[in-house]
């Protein structure tokens, strides 16, 4: 029983990935070298209908590299920090 609960709690709905705008796009675009432009990847994300799912997935899984949900690692770090702060102070999440 405990194992079932664990499995259910950890089951992630990844069906959103089937609707990703980046399907078929060169994955390297989303993992640019340090200092390289993220503009093209973000352009693909801009028109993506599952952008929010993608971003939440990256935040939940602590993805440290690449562009997810139209955000760079640095931008996601900022969101994580803002949310952590909001949780501590009881404010609304970012
Ligand atoms: S937001 Fe960007 S990286 Fe995420 S699924 Fe959409 S196109 Fe791909």
Backbone and ligand atoms as CSV (ligand in chain L), in Angstrom:
chain,resi,resn,atom,element,x,y,z
A,1,UNK,N,N,0.835,-1.219,0.000
A,1,UNK,CA,C,0.000,0.000,0.000
A,1,UNK,C,C,0.863,1.260,0.000
A,2,UNK,N,N,1.846,1.273,0.891
A,2,UNK,CA,C,2.721,2.439,0.931
A,2,UNK,C,C,3.408,2.689,-0.406
A,3,UNK,N,N,3.782,1.577,-1.031
A,3,UNK,CA,C,4.469,1.699,-2.316
A,3,UNK,C,C,3.530,2.304,-3.361
A,4,UNK,N,N,2.253,1.885,-3.306
A,4,UNK,CA,C,1.281,2.415,-4.261
A,4,UNK,C,C,1.109,3.923,-4.066
A,5,UNK,N,N,0.992,4.311,-2.817
A,5,UNK,CA,C,0.841,5.748,-2.528
A,5,UNK,C,C,2.069,6.503,-3.036
A,6,UNK,N,N,3.231,5.929,-2.788
A,6,UNK,CA,C,4.456,6.566,-3.243
A,6,UNK,C,C,4.454,6.725,-4.765
A,7,UNK,N,N,4.034,5.649,-5.448
A,7,UNK,CA,C,4.007,5.690,-6.906
A,7,UNK,C,C,3.023,6.744,-7.406
A,8,UNK,N,N,1.864,6.787,-6.752
A,8,UNK,CA,C,0.850,7.757,-7.170
A,8,UNK,C,C,1.320,9.185,-6.937
A,9,UNK,N,N,1.950,9.382,-5.801
A,9,UNK,CA,C,2.421,10.734,-5.483
A,9,UNK,C,C,3.515,11.192,-6.431
A,10,UNK,N,N,4.273,10.209,-6.917
A,10,UNK,CA,C,5.395,10.581,-7.772
A,10,UNK,C,C,5.094,10.467,-9.263
A,11,UNK,N,N,3.859,10.045,-9.556
A,11,UNK,CA,C,3.491,9.932,-10.969
A,11,UNK,C,C,3.311,11.333,-11.534
A,12,UNK,N,N,4.039,11.640,-12.543
A,12,UNK,CA,C,3.927,12.965,-13.144
A,12,UNK,C,C,3.190,12.861,-14.459
A,13,UNK,N,N,2.329,13.811,-14.680
A,13,UNK,CA,C,1.647,13.860,-15.956
A,13,UNK,C,C,2.572,14.550,-16.954
A,14,UNK,N,N,3.070,13.776,-17.866
A,14,UNK,CA,C,3.981,14.365,-18.845
A,14,UNK,C,C,3.346,14.437,-20.229
A,15,UNK,N,N,2.012,14.319,-20.269
A,15,UNK,CA,C,1.348,14.351,-21.572
A,15,UNK,C,C,1.540,15.705,-22.259
A,16,UNK,N,N,1.822,16.732,-21.461
A,16,UNK,CA,C,2.033,18.053,-22.042
A,16,UNK,C,C,3.203,18.051,-23.018
A,17,UNK,N,N,4.139,17.141,-22.800
A,17,UNK,CA,C,5.329,17.125,-23.653
A,17,UNK,C,C,4.996,16.804,-25.116
A,18,UNK,N,N,3.844,16.133,-25.302
A,18,UNK,CA,C,3.432,15.812,-26.679
A,18,UNK,C,C,3.016,17.050,-27.455
A,19,UNK,N,N,2.714,18.123,-26.708
A,19,UNK,CA,C,2.257,19.353,-27.375
A,19,UNK,C,C,3.343,20.438,-27.369
A,20,UNK,N,N,4.545,20.020,-27.030
A,20,UNK,CA,C,5.645,20.987,-26.938
A,20,UNK,C,C,5.997,21.575,-28.299
A,21,UNK,N,N,6.218,22.849,-28.302
A,21,UNK,CA,C,6.586,23.545,-29.532
A,21,UNK,C,C,7.989,23.148,-30.004
A,22,UNK,N,N,8.763,22.616,-29.082
A,22,UNK,CA,C,10.156,22.291,-29.414
A,22,UNK,C,C,10.325,20.865,-29.940
A,23,UNK,N,N,9.213,20.150,-30.088
A,23,UNK,CA,C,9.315,18.802,-30.653
A,23,UNK,C,C,9.925,18.920,-32.045
A,24,UNK,N,N,10.987,18.191,-32.266
A,24,UNK,CA,C,11.618,18.218,-33.582
A,24,UNK,C,C,12.638,19.325,-33.753
A,25,UNK,N,N,12.711,20.217,-32.775
A,25,UNK,CA,C,13.708,21.299,-32.842
A,25,UNK,C,C,15.013,20.784,-32.240
A,26,UNK,N,N,16.125,21.201,-32.786
A,26,UNK,CA,C,17.438,20.785,-32.294
A,26,UNK,C,C,17.553,21.051,-30.784
A,27,UNK,N,N,17.706,20.012,-29.976
A,27,UNK,CA,C,17.771,20.184,-28.513
A,27,UNK,C,C,18.936,21.071,-28.068
A,28,UNK,N,N,19.992,21.105,-28.870
A,28,UNK,CA,C,21.150,21.945,-28.522
A,28,UNK,C,C,20.755,23.410,-28.370
A,29,UNK,N,N,19.711,23.785,-29.090
A,29,UNK,CA,C,19.247,25.175,-29.028
A,29,UNK,C,C,18.839,25.535,-27.599
A,30,UNK,N,N,18.341,24.529,-26.869
A,30,UNK,CA,C,17.821,24.773,-25.522
A,30,UNK,C,C,18.881,24.576,-24.434
A,31,UNK,N,N,20.055,24.162,-24.879
A,31,UNK,CA,C,21.161,24.001,-23.931
A,31,UNK,C,C,22.388,24.715,-24.488
A,32,UNK,N,N,22.281,26.045,-24.600
A,32,UNK,CA,C,23.380,26.805,-25.192
A,32,UNK,C,C,24.609,26.818,-24.281
A,33,UNK,N,N,25.759,26.963,-24.903
A,33,UNK,CA,C,27.007,27.116,-24.134
A,33,UNK,C,C,26.869,28.346,-23.256
A,34,UNK,N,N,27.640,28.342,-22.163
A,34,UNK,CA,C,27.611,29.494,-21.265
A,34,UNK,C,C,27.943,30.777,-22.037
A,35,UNK,N,N,27.089,31.769,-21.885
A,35,UNK,CA,C,27.325,33.049,-22.543
A,35,UNK,C,C,26.717,33.140,-23.942
A,36,UNK,N,N,26.302,31.997,-24.489
A,36,UNK,CA,C,25.699,32.014,-25.826
A,36,UNK,C,C,24.259,32.519,-25.741
A,37,UNK,N,N,23.741,32.925,-26.884
A,37,UNK,CA,C,22.400,33.499,-26.911
A,37,UNK,C,C,21.302,32.464,-26.617
A,38,UNK,N,N,20.308,32.903,-25.878
A,38,UNK,CA,C,19.160,32.042,-25.567
A,38,UNK,C,C,17.930,32.520,-26.355
A,39,UNK,N,N,18.190,33.506,-27.187
A,39,UNK,CA,C,17.097,34.180,-27.890
A,39,UNK,C,C,16.265,33.226,-28.765
A,40,UNK,N,N,16.943,32.399,-29.546
A,40,UNK,CA,C,16.219,31.506,-30.462
A,40,UNK,C,C,15.353,30.505,-29.697
A,41,UNK,N,N,15.920,29.950,-28.637
A,41,UNK,CA,C,15.162,28.979,-27.837
A,41,UNK,C,C,13.931,29.663,-27.228
A,42,UNK,N,N,14.143,30.843,-26.684
A,42,UNK,CA,C,13.036,31.552,-26.048
A,42,UNK,C,C,11.960,31.918,-27.066
A,43,UNK,N,N,12.395,32.122,-28.289
A,43,UNK,CA,C,11.450,32.431,-29.365
A,43,UNK,C,C,10.535,31.215,-29.619
A,44,UNK,N,N,11.118,30.024,-29.577
A,44,UNK,CA,C,10.324,28.795,-29.752
A,44,UNK,C,C,9.352,28.658,-28.586
A,45,UNK,N,N,9.835,28.923,-27.380
A,45,UNK,CA,C,9.005,28.800,-26.169
A,45,UNK,C,C,7.859,29.811,-26.173
A,46,UNK,N,N,8.132,30.957,-26.755
A,46,UNK,CA,C,7.125,32.031,-26.717
A,46,UNK,C,C,5.779,31.557,-27.302
A,47,UNK,N,N,5.853,30.751,-28.347
A,47,UNK,CA,C,4.613,30.293,-28.988
A,47,UNK,C,C,4.170,28.928,-28.503
A,48,UNK,N,N,4.681,28.483,-27.388
A,48,UNK,CA,C,4.399,27.126,-26.910
A,48,UNK,C,C,3.182,27.120,-25.974
A,49,UNK,N,N,2.238,26.246,-26.263
A,49,UNK,CA,C,1.003,26.205,-25.463
A,49,UNK,C,C,1.206,25.522,-24.103
A,50,UNK,N,N,2.309,24.810,-23.945
A,50,UNK,CA,C,2.539,24.108,-22.670
A,50,UNK,C,C,3.687,24.746,-21.880
A,51,UNK,N,N,3.896,26.001,-22.155
A,51,UNK,CA,C,5.010,26.720,-21.526
A,51,UNK,C,C,4.961,26.652,-19.997
A,52,UNK,N,N,3.769,26.851,-19.451
A,52,UNK,CA,C,3.646,26.823,-17.990
A,52,UNK,C,C,3.942,25.447,-17.409
A,53,UNK,N,N,3.409,24.412,-18.071
A,53,UNK,CA,C,3.672,23.039,-17.611
A,53,UNK,C,C,5.166,22.768,-17.634
A,54,UNK,N,N,5.801,23.217,-18.693
A,54,UNK,CA,C,7.233,23.001,-18.870
A,54,UNK,C,C,8.022,23.706,-17.761
A,55,UNK,N,N,7.651,24.941,-17.501
A,55,UNK,CA,C,8.347,25.699,-16.461
A,55,UNK,C,C,8.149,25.063,-15.089
A,56,UNK,N,N,6.909,24.668,-14.794
A,56,UNK,CA,C,6.642,24.056,-13.485
A,56,UNK,C,C,7.376,22.726,-13.346
A,57,UNK,N,N,7.466,21.991,-14.439
A,57,UNK,CA,C,8.198,20.728,-14.418
A,57,UNK,C,C,9.668,20.996,-14.063
A,58,UNK,N,N,10.243,21.984,-14.730
A,58,UNK,CA,C,11.650,22.305,-14.485
A,58,UNK,C,C,11.871,22.777,-13.054
A,59,UNK,N,N,10.945,23.584,-12.550
A,59,UNK,CA,C,11.070,24.087,-11.176
A,59,UNK,C,C,10.924,22.937,-10.178
A,60,UNK,N,N,9.941,22.080,-10.419
A,60,UNK,CA,C,9.689,20.964,-9.501
A,60,UNK,C,C,10.839,19.971,-9.494
A,61,UNK,N,N,11.492,19.825,-10.625
A,61,UNK,CA,C,12.563,18.837,-10.729
A,61,UNK,C,C,13.958,19.439,-10.583
A,62,UNK,N,N,13.992,20.717,-10.260
A,62,UNK,CA,C,15.276,21.367,-10.027
A,62,UNK,C,C,16.211,21.320,-11.223
A,63,UNK,N,N,15.627,21.454,-12.426
A,63,UNK,CA,C,16.469,21.445,-13.630
A,63,UNK,C,C,17.451,22.611,-13.576
A,64,UNK,N,N,18.723,22.287,-13.639
A,64,UNK,CA,C,19.749,23.327,-13.483
A,64,UNK,C,C,20.257,23.861,-14.817
A,65,UNK,N,N,19.982,23.124,-15.872
A,65,UNK,CA,C,20.547,23.529,-17.163
A,65,UNK,C,C,19.466,23.708,-18.215
A,66,UNK,N,N,19.742,24.599,-19.124
A,66,UNK,CA,C,18.892,24.741,-20.301
A,66,UNK,C,C,17.721,25.697,-20.129
A,67,UNK,N,N,17.039,25.885,-21.243
A,67,UNK,CA,C,15.862,26.751,-21.280
A,67,UNK,C,C,14.624,25.871,-21.103
A,68,UNK,N,N,13.835,26.202,-20.131
A,68,UNK,CA,C,12.578,25.489,-19.867
A,68,UNK,C,C,11.500,26.541,-19.676
A,69,UNK,N,N,10.371,26.325,-20.318
A,69,UNK,CA,C,9.272,27.281,-20.147
A,69,UNK,C,C,9.669,28.697,-20.505
A,70,UNK,N,N,10.602,28.814,-21.406
A,70,UNK,CA,C,11.031,30.142,-21.859
A,70,UNK,C,C,11.962,30.847,-20.893
A,71,UNK,N,N,12.453,30.129,-19.894
A,71,UNK,CA,C,13.332,30.762,-18.908
A,71,UNK,C,C,14.691,30.078,-18.821
A,72,UNK,N,N,15.679,30.893,-18.610
A,72,UNK,CA,C,17.036,30.392,-18.412
A,72,UNK,C,C,17.199,29.905,-16.973
A,73,UNK,N,N,18.334,29.268,-16.693
A,73,UNK,CA,C,18.602,28.796,-15.331
A,73,UNK,C,C,18.532,29.954,-14.339
A,74,UNK,N,N,19.142,31.052,-14.743
A,74,UNK,CA,C,19.173,32.215,-13.850
A,74,UNK,C,C,17.757,32.737,-13.565
A,75,UNK,N,N,16.946,32.790,-14.604
A,75,UNK,CA,C,15.570,33.280,-14.427
A,75,UNK,C,C,14.756,32.328,-13.553
A,76,UNK,N,N,14.982,31.028,-13.727
A,76,UNK,CA,C,14.255,30.065,-12.890
A,76,UNK,C,C,14.700,30.161,-11.431
A,77,UNK,N,N,15.984,30.412,-11.252
A,77,UNK,CA,C,16.502,30.564,-9.884
A,77,UNK,C,C,15.793,31.733,-9.194
A,78,UNK,N,N,15.598,32.790,-9.966
A,78,UNK,CA,C,14.924,33.972,-9.426
A,78,UNK,C,C,13.488,33.628,-9.006
A,79,UNK,N,N,12.800,32.852,-9.839
A,79,UNK,CA,C,11.424,32.442,-9.519
A,79,UNK,C,C,11.420,31.582,-8.255
A,80,UNK,N,N,12.377,30.646,-8.190
A,80,UNK,CA,C,12.439,29.768,-7.009
A,80,UNK,C,C,12.663,30.574,-5.743
A,81,UNK,N,N,13.578,31.539,-5.842
A,81,UNK,CA,C,13.878,32.373,-4.674
A,81,UNK,C,C,12.653,33.190,-4.267
A,82,UNK,N,N,11.984,33.780,-5.253
A,82,UNK,CA,C,10.799,34.602,-4.961
A,82,UNK,C,C,9.712,33.755,-4.304
A,83,UNK,N,N,9.548,32.522,-4.795
A,83,UNK,CA,C,8.522,31.651,-4.217
A,83,UNK,C,C,8.892,31.242,-2.795
A,84,UNK,N,N,10.157,30.946,-2.601
A,84,UNK,CA,C,10.607,30.554,-1.267
A,84,UNK,C,C,10.378,31.705,-0.292
A,85,UNK,N,N,10.692,32.897,-0.754
A,85,UNK,CA,C,10.509,34.082,0.086
A,85,UNK,C,C,9.029,34.272,0.398
A,86,UNK,N,N,8.189,34.115,-0.628
A,86,UNK,CA,C,6.743,34.278,-0.440
A,86,UNK,C,C,6.210,33.250,0.557
A,87,UNK,N,N,6.750,32.018,0.490
A,87,UNK,CA,C,6.311,30.979,1.434
A,87,UNK,C,C,6.691,31.352,2.858
A,88,UNK,N,N,7.921,31.876,2.990
A,88,UNK,CA,C,8.395,32.230,4.342
A,88,UNK,C,C,7.620,33.393,4.926
A,89,UNK,N,N,7.279,34.354,4.061
A,89,UNK,CA,C,6.610,35.553,4.561
A,89,UNK,C,C,5.097,35.442,4.469
A,90,UNK,N,N,4.622,34.317,3.911
A,90,UNK,CA,C,3.181,34.108,3.814
A,90,UNK,C,C,2.527,34.899,2.697
A,91,UNK,N,N,3.340,35.429,1.786
A,91,UNK,CA,C,2.797,36.208,0.679
A,91,UNK,C,C,2.380,35.308,-0.468
A,92,UNK,N,N,1.888,35.916,-1.522
A,92,UNK,CA,C,1.483,35.158,-2.709
A,92,UNK,C,C,2.721,34.668,-3.430
A,93,UNK,N,N,2.598,33.518,-4.108
A,93,UNK,CA,C,3.747,32.995,-4.842
A,93,UNK,C,C,3.911,33.731,-6.152
A,94,UNK,N,N,5.164,33.740,-6.658
A,94,UNK,CA,C,5.473,34.460,-7.892
A,94,UNK,C,C,5.033,33.652,-9.090
L,1,LIG,S1,S,8.219,25.945,-23.213
L,1,LIG,FE1,FE,9.930,25.772,-24.613
L,1,LIG,S2,S,11.213,24.125,-23.841
L,1,LIG,FE2,FE,9.219,23.976,-22.847
L,1,LIG,S3,S,8.031,22.559,-24.075
L,1,LIG,FE3,FE,7.566,24.582,-24.814
L,1,LIG,S4,S,9.001,24.982,-26.476
L,1,LIG,FE4,FE,9.775,23.229,-25.324
